[in-house]
Amino acid sequence: IIWFILSITAPLIYYKSLIKLVKEKIGTVFLVQLKADKGALFERVNHESRKEKINSVEKLEEFFKKYPENLEKFGNGEQLVVDTTKLSPEESARQIAKYSLS
């Protein structure tokens, strides 16, 4: 499992190369986009668990302006999009597990 934020964690070409390598040598790649409406994101961003991350509405808005591609799907292939606006982390994880096992 690899988790990343586009444009921040590593260059986009890194992920495309990694996906190609996994498909050629190891097996299956399951792309999952987690998304939520901006109201939910703005509410969550102030949570104490975000101390060392984007931790204010202002920083989140700045991030989306700088990296708008993070609001979109990654590439053109098949992927699961989980709208976490009203889902618990456990329910989101169940949807991902179901997708990866299908």
MOFEN-V600762 format. One record per residue. N is the residue number from 0. RES is the residue in three letters. SS is DSSP state (@ for helix, = for strand, . for the rest). Layout:
BEGIN
n = (N	N)
res = (RES	RES)
ss = (SS	SS)
END
This chain:
BEGIN
n = (0	1	2	3	4	5	6	7	8	9	10	11	12	13	14	15	16	17	18	19	20	21	22	23	24	25	26	27	28	29	30	31	32	33	34	35	36	37	38	39	40	41	42	43	44	45	46	47	48	49	50	51	52	53	54	55	56	57	58	59	60	61	62	63	64	65	66	67	68	69	70	71	72	73	74	75	76	77	78	79	80	81	82	83	84	85	86	87	88	89	90	91	92	93	94	95	96	97	98	99	100	101)
res = (ILE	ILE	TRP	PHE	ILE	LEU	SER	ILE	THR	ALA	PRO	LEU	ILE	TYR	TYR	LYS	SER	LEU	ILE	LYS	LEU	VAL	LYS	GLU	LYS	ILE	GLY	THR	VAL	PHE	LEU	VAL	GLN	LEU	LYS	ALA	ASP	LYS	GLY	ALA	LEU	PHE	GLU	ARG	VAL	ASN	HIS	GLU	SER	ARG	LYS	GLU	LYS	ILE	ASN	SER	VAL	GLU	LYS	LEU	GLU	GLU	PHE	PHE	LYS	LYS	TYR	PRO	GLU	ASN	LEU	GLU	LYS	PHE	GLY	ASN	GLY	GLU	GLN	LEU	VAL	VAL	ASP	THR	THR	LYS	LEU	SER	PRO	GLU	GLU	SER	ALA	ARG	GLN	ILE	ALA	LYS	TYR	SER	LEU	SER)
ss = (.	.	.	.	.	.	.	.	.	.	.	@	@	@	@	@	@	@	@	@	@	@	@	@	@	@	.	.	.	.	=	=	=	=	=	.	.	@	@	@	@	@	@	@	.	.	.	@	@	@	.	.	.	.	.	.	@	@	@	@	@	@	@	@	@	@	.	@	@	@	@	.	.	.	.	.	.	.	=	=	=	=	=	.	.	.	.	.	@	@	@	@	@	@	@	@	@	@	@	@	@	.)
END
